[in-house]
Every structure is written in structure tokens, then in C-alpha cells.
């Protein structure tokens, strides 16, 4: 009889200990992440707030709440939570980037976004996405000359990072610096052959009315991206 009772008592003791174990801040935070990944957004909000109630310095929970509120009409709450995360951890790059993206995409204030991005670079100076975002903001502000070095720096970090080519191409077109554009894109092509680099080189030649060199870029581009090459060819054919 005693042999049967002992396993039962052990099981009950184990269950009792598990349920009586206090749920700490990190536990609620991890639960919130799991809920967010399952698209249980309201439940995730509750978990993150419980985490904060147990640990007022849990910067990651503030960041997550900011991200949730950024997708709702309560944008002021998003800013508050992002700023709270940064105030706790001034070098928290994900929070700075999240706040910068908020000011870039949700509630446009490009100067504020640039402050966030440049602050993030002080901690992580090799983040290609940050440099791309800076270039994007400068292009949006029509300060194209400032966009060029930021986009070029992103490509120094990752020569194949296509979003940076788009910002670079846009800036060169708006400034009319087509010769400089060709020089930059040829520099990139010397590192590795990237379809968009060939495309923008060709487009610069089109703007300069240099059909022969534009066709050379078209022929090279056709070898690796026929659809993109066809787009360039249409621009060449439209040359007067």
C-alpha cells in the first residue's frame, strides 16, 4: 500500500511546486513573445505588461509593446514605449531602429527618424539597414546629396544589398550626377556583379544619351536578369 502511495505523493508534490512557483518577469516576457508569434496580440500585450509590472527595467518588454501599439491608432503609446526602452538602455539598437522606423513609416518625421538612426550607428556602425534607412529619409527630404554617401556606405557593408541601390539610383537621378553614378556603380560591379548595379549604370548612360554604353550594360544584364534587361531596353529604345 505504501509503495502505491509514495509515487502519488511525489506527483502531487511536483505539481504543487510547479503551480506555486512564482512567474517572473522574464517568464511573462517569453510568453508574450510566443503569443505574438501566434498572432495572439491582445494576450501578448497583457503578458508584456505583466512582465513590466514585475521588472520596471525590462527594456525588451517596452520595445515589444511599442511595436504592438505602432500597429494601432494609439501611436502616442507606441512612442512612449519606444522612448521608455531607450531611456532604460540608450544604446539599445533595436529600440532606436524601431523608433526611427516609426517616424519614417507610421508618423512621418524624418528629422526625428534620422536622429534615431544616427544614434544607433554609434553602437552598431556596420548595420547596412540603418544606412539604407538614412538614405531613404534624406531622399524623402529631397536632400539627395546627403542620401548618396549613406546608400554607398550600406553597399560597402553588403555589395548585394538591393534596397540601397534603389536609394542610390534615385539620388543620382534627382541630382543629375549621372557620371558620378556610373563611377559608383562600376565600383560596385568590380566587387561583384549585381543586376541592379548594371541596370542603374545603363540608366545613367541613357540619361547621358550614350546609347552604345547603355547597350553594353543591357547585354551584360540580359545574361543574369532578362526581365530587368527588358526594362532597360525599353528605356534605350525610347532614347531620341
Backbone as numpy.savetxt, mean C-alpha at the origin, in Angstrom:
# Nx Ny Nz CAx CAy CAz Cx Cy Cz
-14.10 -48.52 41.19 -14.93 -47.32 41.19 -14.07 -46.06 41.19
-13.02 -46.09 42.05 -12.13 -44.93 42.15 -11.42 -44.70 40.83
-11.06 -45.81 40.12 -10.37 -45.68 38.84 -11.23 -44.96 37.81
-12.56 -45.13 37.87 -13.46 -44.47 36.93 -13.66 -43.01 37.29
-13.64 -42.70 38.57 -13.90 -41.34 39.04 -12.72 -40.42 38.74
-11.49 -40.93 38.88 -10.30 -40.08 38.72 -10.21 -39.44 37.33
-10.41 -40.20 36.23 -10.37 -39.55 34.90 -11.45 -38.48 34.76
-12.64 -38.73 35.33 -13.73 -37.77 35.26 -13.37 -36.50 35.99
-12.80 -36.66 37.19 -12.40 -35.48 37.97 -11.32 -34.69 37.26
-10.40 -35.41 36.60 -9.32 -34.74 35.87 -9.89 -33.92 34.72
-10.86 -34.50 34.00 -11.49 -33.80 32.88 -12.23 -32.56 33.35
-12.99 -32.70 34.43 -13.73 -31.56 34.96 -12.79 -30.46 35.44
-11.69 -30.84 36.05 -10.72 -29.87 36.53 -10.10 -29.10 35.36
-9.80 -29.84 34.28 -9.21 -29.22 33.10 -10.16 -28.22 32.46
-11.42 -28.63 32.32 -12.42 -27.73 31.73 -12.64 -26.50 32.60
-12.70 -26.72 33.91 -12.90 -25.62 34.84 -11.75 -24.62 34.76
-10.54 -25.13 34.66 -9.37 -24.26 34.57 -9.39 -23.46 33.28
-9.82 -24.10 32.19 -9.85 -23.42 30.90 -10.84 -22.27 30.90
-12.05 -22.54 31.49 -13.07 -21.50 31.49 -12.76 -20.39 32.49
-12.03 -20.72 33.55 -11.73 -19.70 34.54 -10.48 -18.90 34.18
-9.73 -19.37 33.13 -8.53 -18.66 32.71 -8.90 -17.28 32.20
-8.35 -16.21 32.76 -8.70 -14.87 32.30 -8.29 -14.66 30.85
-9.17 -14.07 30.05 -8.88 -13.80 28.65 -8.15 -12.47 28.59
-6.87 -12.48 28.16 -6.09 -11.25 28.18 -6.28 -10.44 26.89
-5.63 -9.29 26.86 -5.79 -8.36 25.74 -5.38 -9.00 24.42
-4.25 -9.68 24.42 -3.77 -10.30 23.19 -4.71 -11.40 22.71
-5.36 -12.06 23.65 -6.34 -13.08 23.27 -7.50 -12.47 22.51
-8.03 -11.36 23.04 -9.12 -10.67 22.35 -8.65 -10.12 20.99
-7.42 -9.62 20.95 -6.88 -9.09 19.70 -6.82 -10.19 18.64
-6.28 -11.35 19.00 -6.17 -12.45 18.06 -7.55 -12.94 17.61
-8.50 -12.93 18.55 -9.86 -13.30 18.19 -10.42 -12.31 17.18
-10.15 -11.02 17.41 -10.61 -9.98 16.49 -10.05 -10.15 15.10
-8.77 -10.50 15.02 -8.14 -10.72 13.71 -8.82 -11.88 13.00
-9.08 -12.95 13.73 -9.75 -14.11 13.15 -11.14 -13.75 12.66
-11.86 -12.97 13.47 -13.21 -12.55 13.07 -13.17 -11.64 11.85
-12.21 -10.74 11.82 -12.08 -9.84 10.67 -11.80 -10.64 9.40
-10.94 -11.63 9.50 -10.61 -12.46 8.34 -11.82 -13.26 7.85
-12.77 -13.50 8.75 -14.00 -14.22 8.39 -15.12 -13.25 8.03
-14.76 -11.96 7.91 -15.71 -10.90 7.57 -16.78 -10.71 8.64
-16.45 -11.06 9.88 -17.35 -10.82 11.02 -16.95 -9.48 11.63
-17.26 -8.41 10.91 -16.71 -7.10 11.23 -17.21 -6.56 12.58
-18.50 -6.67 12.84 -19.04 -6.14 14.10 -18.46 -6.89 15.29
-18.35 -8.21 15.15 -17.78 -9.02 16.22 -16.30 -8.66 16.44
-15.60 -8.39 15.33 -14.19 -8.02 15.42 -14.03 -6.69 16.17
-14.91 -5.74 15.89 -14.87 -4.45 16.58 -14.99 -4.63 18.09
-15.92 -5.49 18.48 -16.12 -5.75 19.91 -14.86 -6.35 20.52
-14.25 -7.29 19.82 -13.05 -7.95 20.34 -11.89 -6.97 20.47
-11.70 -6.13 19.46 -10.60 -5.17 19.51 -10.82 -4.16 20.65
-12.06 -3.77 20.86 -12.35 -2.82 21.94 -12.14 -3.47 23.31
-12.46 -4.75 23.41 -12.19 -5.46 24.66 -10.69 -5.54 24.91
-9.93 -5.76 23.83 -8.47 -5.82 23.95 -7.93 -4.50 24.48
-8.45 -3.40 23.94 -7.99 -2.08 24.36 -8.38 -1.80 25.81
-9.56 -2.28 26.21 -9.99 -2.04 27.59 -9.07 -2.73 28.59
-8.41 -3.80 28.13 -7.48 -4.53 29.00 -6.04 -4.04 28.86
-5.73 -3.43 27.72 -4.38 -2.91 27.49 -4.48 -1.63 26.68
-4.43 -0.50 27.36 -4.59 0.80 26.72 -3.47 1.13 25.74
-2.38 0.37 25.78 -1.23 0.63 24.91 -1.11 -0.36 23.76
-2.14 -1.13 23.51 -2.08 -2.13 22.45 -2.30 -1.45 21.10
-1.23 -0.91 20.55 -1.31 -0.10 19.33 -1.94 -0.83 18.16
-1.68 -2.13 18.03 -2.22 -2.90 16.91 -3.75 -2.95 16.92
-4.34 -2.98 18.11 -5.80 -3.02 18.20 -6.40 -1.69 17.75
-5.75 -0.58 18.10 -6.20 0.73 17.62 -6.11 0.81 16.10
-5.02 0.28 15.55 -4.86 0.27 14.10 -5.97 -0.51 13.42
-6.30 -1.67 13.95 -7.36 -2.48 13.36 -8.70 -1.77 13.41
-8.98 -1.13 14.52 -10.24 -0.40 14.63 -10.28 0.77 13.65
-9.15 1.44 13.48 -9.09 2.52 12.50 -9.40 2.01 11.11
-8.84 0.85 10.78 -9.10 0.28 9.47 -10.56 -0.08 9.26
-11.21 -0.55 10.32 -12.63 -0.89 10.22 -13.47 0.37 10.04
-13.22 1.37 10.88 -14.00 2.60 10.80 -13.77 3.36 9.50
-12.60 3.16 8.89 -12.30 3.83 7.62 -13.24 3.37 6.51
-13.84 2.20 6.70 -14.77 1.67 5.70 -16.23 1.97 6.05
-16.43 2.85 7.02 -17.78 3.24 7.43 -17.92 4.76 7.29
-19.13 5.28 7.46 -19.30 6.74 7.44 -18.63 7.43 8.62
-18.23 6.68 9.63 -17.64 7.28 10.83 -16.13 7.49 10.63
-15.80 8.33 9.66 -14.40 8.53 9.31 -13.62 9.25 10.41
-14.31 10.09 11.19 -13.62 10.76 12.29 -13.08 9.74 13.31
-13.85 8.68 13.52 -13.40 7.63 14.43 -12.17 6.93 13.86
-12.14 6.74 12.55 -10.98 6.11 11.93 -9.73 6.93 12.19
-9.83 8.23 11.98 -8.68 9.12 12.20 -8.24 9.06 13.66
-9.22 9.04 14.56 -8.88 9.02 16.00 -8.10 7.75 16.34
-8.56 6.62 15.85 -7.89 5.35 16.18 -6.51 5.26 15.53
-6.40 5.72 14.28 -5.09 5.72 13.63 -4.11 6.61 14.40
-4.57 7.80 14.75 -3.71 8.74 15.48 -3.34 8.20 16.86
-4.27 7.48 17.47 -3.99 6.91 18.78 -2.87 5.87 18.66
-2.93 5.05 17.64 -1.88 4.04 17.42 -0.53 4.72 17.23
-0.52 5.80 16.46 0.73 6.53 16.20 1.23 7.22 17.46
0.31 7.73 18.27 0.73 8.41 19.51 1.37 7.42 20.49
0.89 6.19 20.46 1.47 5.15 21.32 2.82 4.71 20.77
2.88 4.57 19.44 4.10 4.08 18.78 4.39 4.97 17.57
5.11 6.07 17.75 5.36 7.03 16.67 6.08 6.45 15.45
6.76 5.34 15.62 7.46 4.73 14.49 6.72 3.52 13.94
5.44 3.43 14.22 4.64 2.29 13.76 4.29 2.48 12.29
5.07 1.91 11.42 4.92 2.13 9.98 3.53 1.74 9.46
2.97 0.57 9.82 1.63 0.23 9.31 0.57 1.27 9.66
0.66 1.85 10.86 -0.32 2.87 11.25 -0.13 4.15 10.45
1.12 4.55 10.24 1.41 5.75 9.46 0.95 5.58 8.02
1.19 4.41 7.46 0.76 4.15 6.09 -0.76 4.08 5.99
-1.39 3.48 6.98 -2.86 3.40 6.98 -3.47 4.78 7.06
-2.91 5.64 7.90 -3.42 7.02 8.01 -3.14 7.78 6.72
-1.95 7.57 6.14 -1.64 8.21 4.87 -2.59 7.77 3.78
-2.87 6.48 3.71 -3.81 5.97 2.70 -5.22 6.51 2.92
-5.57 6.71 4.19 -6.88 7.28 4.50 -6.98 8.69 3.91
-5.95 9.48 4.12 -5.94 10.85 3.60 -5.73 10.89 2.09
-5.25 9.81 1.52 -5.10 9.75 0.07 -6.39 9.31 -0.61
-7.06 8.29 -0.04 -8.16 7.62 -0.74 -9.54 7.89 -0.17
-9.65 8.03 1.13 -10.98 8.11 1.76 -11.43 9.54 1.96
-10.59 10.33 2.58 -10.90 11.73 2.85 -9.72 12.56 2.38
-9.66 12.84 1.07 -8.45 13.40 0.47 -7.91 14.65 1.15
-6.69 14.52 1.60 -5.91 15.63 2.14 -4.45 15.24 1.87
-3.99 15.56 0.68 -2.72 15.05 0.21 -1.53 15.54 1.02
-1.62 16.74 1.54 -0.53 17.24 2.38 -0.41 16.41 3.66
-1.54 16.08 4.26 -1.51 15.23 5.46 -1.01 13.84 5.12
-1.42 13.32 3.96 -0.95 12.00 3.54 0.56 12.00 3.38
1.10 13.04 2.77 2.54 13.13 2.55 3.31 13.19 3.87
2.75 13.87 4.85 3.40 13.91 6.16 3.50 12.50 6.73
2.42 11.75 6.62 2.42 10.36 7.13 3.43 9.50 6.39
3.45 9.59 5.07 4.35 8.76 4.28 5.82 9.11 4.57
6.12 10.39 4.62 7.50 10.80 4.88 7.95 10.43 6.29
7.02 10.46 7.23 7.35 10.02 8.59 7.64 8.53 8.61
6.86 7.77 7.85 7.08 6.32 7.77 8.45 6.00 7.18
8.92 6.81 6.24 10.21 6.57 5.62 11.37 6.70 6.60
11.16 7.45 7.66 12.22 7.61 8.66 12.52 6.28 9.37
11.51 5.43 9.41 11.69 4.11 10.04 11.98 3.04 9.00
11.28 3.10 7.87 11.45 2.11 6.81 11.72 2.85 5.50
12.99 3.03 5.17 13.37 3.82 3.99 13.43 2.98 2.72
13.07 1.71 2.80 13.14 0.83 1.64 11.77 0.27 1.25
10.74 1.03 1.55 9.38 0.58 1.24 8.95 1.20 -0.09
8.93 0.38 -1.14 8.59 0.88 -2.48 7.18 1.46 -2.54
6.26 0.87 -1.76 4.87 1.32 -1.78 4.76 2.74 -1.21
5.57 3.05 -0.22 5.55 4.38 0.36 6.00 5.41 -0.67
7.08 5.13 -1.37 7.57 6.06 -2.40 6.54 6.21 -3.53
5.94 5.09 -3.92 4.88 5.16 -4.92 3.73 6.06 -4.45
3.35 5.89 -3.19 2.24 6.68 -2.64 2.59 8.17 -2.61
3.84 8.48 -2.32 4.29 9.87 -2.34 4.18 10.42 -3.76
4.64 9.65 -4.73 4.54 10.08 -6.13 3.09 10.29 -6.53
2.23 9.37 -6.09 0.80 9.48 -6.41 0.23 10.79 -5.88
0.56 11.11 -4.64 0.04 12.34 -4.03 0.55 13.59 -4.75
1.83 13.58 -5.10 2.37 14.75 -5.81 1.73 14.91 -7.18
1.47 13.79 -7.86 0.77 13.89 -9.13 -0.64 14.43 -8.94
-1.30 13.98 -7.87 -2.65 14.46 -7.58 -2.65 15.96 -7.27
-1.55 16.44 -6.68 -1.40 17.86 -6.36 -0.89 18.66 -7.55
-0.70 17.99 -8.68 -0.13 18.56 -9.91 1.29 19.09 -9.70
1.98 18.53 -8.72 3.39 18.88 -8.49 4.24 17.75 -9.09
4.20 17.71 -10.42 4.76 16.57 -11.14 6.27 16.42 -10.98
6.98 17.53 -10.89 8.43 17.45 -10.72 8.82 16.74 -9.43
7.98 16.88 -8.41 8.26 16.20 -7.15 7.87 14.73 -7.20
6.96 14.39 -8.08 6.54 12.99 -8.21 7.63 12.14 -8.85
8.38 12.75 -9.75 9.37 11.98 -10.52 10.42 11.30 -9.64
11.11 12.03 -8.75 12.13 11.34 -7.94 11.55 10.30 -6.99
10.33 10.51 -6.51 9.72 9.53 -5.61 9.42 8.23 -6.35
8.84 8.35 -7.54 8.54 7.15 -8.33 9.82 6.45 -8.76
10.83 7.24 -9.13 12.10 6.66 -9.54 12.76 5.90 -8.39
12.61 6.44 -7.18 13.18 5.77 -6.00 12.48 4.43 -5.76
11.17 4.39 -5.96 10.44 3.12 -5.80 11.00 2.08 -6.76
11.37 2.51 -7.97 11.89 1.58 -8.96 13.33 1.19 -8.69
14.06 2.02 -7.97 15.40 1.63 -7.54 15.31 0.46 -6.55
14.24 0.46 -5.78 14.03 -0.62 -4.81 13.51 -1.87 -5.50
12.59 -1.68 -6.45 12.02 -2.82 -7.19 11.77 -2.38 -8.62
12.67 -2.75 -9.51 12.60 -2.32 -10.90 11.35 -2.83 -11.63
10.73 -3.85 -11.08 9.54 -4.41 -11.71 8.22 -3.91 -11.13
8.28 -2.90 -10.28 7.08 -2.44 -9.58 6.25 -1.53 -10.51
5.26 -2.10 -11.15 4.53 -1.42 -12.23 3.75 -0.17 -11.80
3.14 -0.14 -10.61 2.44 1.09 -10.24 3.34 2.34 -10.26
4.61 2.16 -9.93 5.53 3.30 -9.93 5.79 3.79 -11.36
5.81 2.86 -12.32 5.96 3.27 -13.72 4.80 4.15 -14.17
3.62 3.81 -13.72 2.44 4.60 -14.10 2.56 6.03 -13.60
2.97 6.19 -12.34 3.13 7.54 -11.79 4.26 8.28 -12.48
5.34 7.57 -12.78 6.48 8.17 -13.46 6.09 8.61 -14.87
5.41 7.73 -15.60 4.98 8.07 -16.95 4.04 9.25 -16.97
3.12 9.28 -16.01 2.16 10.39 -15.92 2.90 11.70 -15.66
3.87 11.68 -14.75 4.61 12.90 -14.40 5.43 13.41 -15.58
6.09 12.50 -16.30 6.87 12.92 -17.46 5.98 13.51 -18.55
4.81 12.92 -18.72 3.90 13.44 -19.74 3.41 14.83 -19.37
3.05 15.02 -18.10 2.52 16.31 -17.67 3.57 17.41 -17.70
4.82 17.05 -17.46 5.89 18.05 -17.47 6.47 18.25 -18.86
6.16 17.34 -19.77 6.71 17.43 -21.11 8.18 17.06 -21.18
8.66 16.40 -20.15 10.08 16.02 -20.10 10.27 14.63 -20.73
10.03 14.57 -22.03 10.04 13.28 -22.70 11.45 12.72 -22.88
12.43 13.58 -23.14 13.81 13.11 -23.26 14.30 12.56 -21.92
13.96 13.27 -20.84 14.32 12.78 -19.51 13.62 11.46 -19.21
12.39 11.36 -19.69 11.63 10.13 -19.51 12.30 8.96 -20.20
12.72 9.17 -21.44 13.41 8.11 -22.18 14.68 7.68 -21.46
15.42 8.67 -20.96 16.65 8.36 -20.23 16.36 7.52 -18.99
15.31 7.90 -18.25 14.95 7.16 -17.04 14.50 5.74 -17.37
13.62 5.59 -18.35 13.09 4.27 -18.67 14.17 3.36 -19.26
15.11 3.94 -20.02 16.21 3.12 -20.53 17.11 2.65 -19.38
17.25 3.49 -18.39 17.99 3.10 -17.19 17.32 1.91 -16.52
16.00 1.96 -16.43 15.25 0.85 -15.84 15.38 -0.41 -16.69
15.34 -0.24 -18.01 15.44 -1.39 -18.91 16.82 -2.03 -18.87
17.83 -1.26 -18.48 19.17 -1.83 -18.36 19.27 -2.74 -17.14
18.35 -2.55 -16.19 18.32 -3.41 -15.00 17.58 -4.70 -15.31
16.39 -4.56 -15.89 15.59 -5.72 -16.31 14.55 -5.24 -17.31
14.16 -6.13 -18.21 13.19 -5.76 -19.24 11.79 -5.87 -18.66
11.12 -4.73 -18.58 9.77 -4.65 -18.03 8.86 -4.08 -19.11
7.73 -4.71 -19.34 6.86 -4.29 -20.44 6.44 -2.82 -20.35
6.06 -2.37 -19.15 5.60 -0.99 -19.04 6.72 0.02 -19.28
7.96 -0.37 -18.99 9.09 0.51 -19.28 9.24 0.68 -20.79
9.08 -0.40 -21.54 9.11 -0.31 -23.00 7.95 0.53 -23.52
6.77 0.33 -22.93 5.60 1.08 -23.35 5.81 2.58 -23.17
6.25 2.99 -21.96 6.40 4.41 -21.71 7.56 5.02 -22.49
8.59 4.23 -22.76 9.67 4.72 -23.63 9.11 5.00 -25.02
8.32 4.05 -25.52 7.70 4.24 -26.82 6.79 5.45 -26.86
6.02 5.64 -25.80 5.10 6.78 -25.76 5.86 8.10 -25.72
7.00 8.11 -25.05 7.82 9.32 -25.05 8.32 9.63 -26.46
8.71 8.59 -27.19 9.14 8.80 -28.57 7.98 9.29 -29.44
6.79 8.79 -29.18 5.62 9.27 -29.91 5.43 10.76 -29.69
5.54 11.19 -28.44 5.38 12.61 -28.12 6.45 13.46 -28.81
7.64 12.87 -29.00 8.74 13.59 -29.67 8.68 13.44 -31.18
7.64 12.78 -31.69 7.45 12.57 -33.12 8.58 11.75 -33.74
9.15 10.87 -32.94 10.24 10.02 -33.40 9.67 8.62 -33.68
9.13 8.46 -34.88 8.42 7.22 -35.21 9.36 6.02 -35.28
10.57 6.23 -35.78 11.51 5.11 -35.93 11.83 4.47 -34.58
12.18 5.28 -33.59 12.50 4.74 -32.27 11.26 4.22 -31.56
10.12 4.86 -31.81 8.87 4.37 -31.23 8.57 2.96 -31.74
8.82 2.73 -33.04 8.59 1.41 -33.61 9.56 0.38 -33.05
10.77 0.79 -32.74 11.72 -0.13 -32.13 11.20 -0.62 -30.77
10.63 0.30 -30.00 10.07 -0.08 -28.71 8.87 -1.00 -28.90
8.08 -0.72 -29.93 6.93 -1.56 -30.23 7.36 -3.00 -30.55
8.40 -3.14 -31.36 8.87 -4.48 -31.74 9.38 -5.25 -30.53
10.08 -4.57 -29.64 10.57 -5.22 -28.43 9.42 -5.59 -27.49
8.47 -4.68 -27.40 7.33 -4.90 -26.50 6.46 -6.05 -27.00
6.34 -6.17 -28.32 5.49 -7.23 -28.91 5.99 -8.62 -28.51
7.28 -8.75 -28.23 7.84 -10.04 -27.86 7.38 -10.52 -26.48
7.02 -9.57 -25.61 6.69 -9.96 -24.23 5.26 -9.62 -23.81
4.62 -8.68 -24.53 3.24 -8.31 -24.16 2.53 -7.78 -25.41
1.89 -8.66 -26.12 1.27 -8.28 -27.40 0.14 -7.26 -27.22
-0.63 -7.42 -26.16 -1.75 -6.50 -25.93 -1.24 -5.09 -25.67
-0.21 -4.98 -24.85 0.36 -3.67 -24.56 1.02 -3.08 -25.80
1.65 -3.96 -26.58 2.29 -3.52 -27.83 1.24 -2.97 -28.80
0.08 -3.61 -28.86 -0.98 -3.14 -29.75 -1.44 -1.75 -29.35
-1.48 -1.50 -28.04 -1.86 -0.17 -27.55 -0.84 0.88 -28.00
0.44 0.55 -27.90 1.48 1.47 -28.36 1.39 1.68 -29.86
1.12 0.60 -30.59 1.04 0.71 -32.06 -0.07 1.65 -32.49
-1.17 1.65 -31.77 -2.26 2.58 -32.11 -1.80 4.02 -31.95
-1.02 4.27 -30.91 -0.50 5.63 -30.71 0.48 6.00 -31.83
1.28 5.04 -32.24 2.24 5.30 -33.33 1.50 5.58 -34.63
0.48 4.77 -34.90 -0.29 4.94 -36.14 -1.03 6.26 -36.19
-1.34 6.81 -35.03 -2.06 8.09 -34.98 -1.13 9.29 -35.09
0.18 9.02 -35.16 1.13 10.12 -35.30 0.94 10.85 -36.64
1.09 12.14 -36.61 0.95 12.92 -37.85 2.34 13.15 -38.47
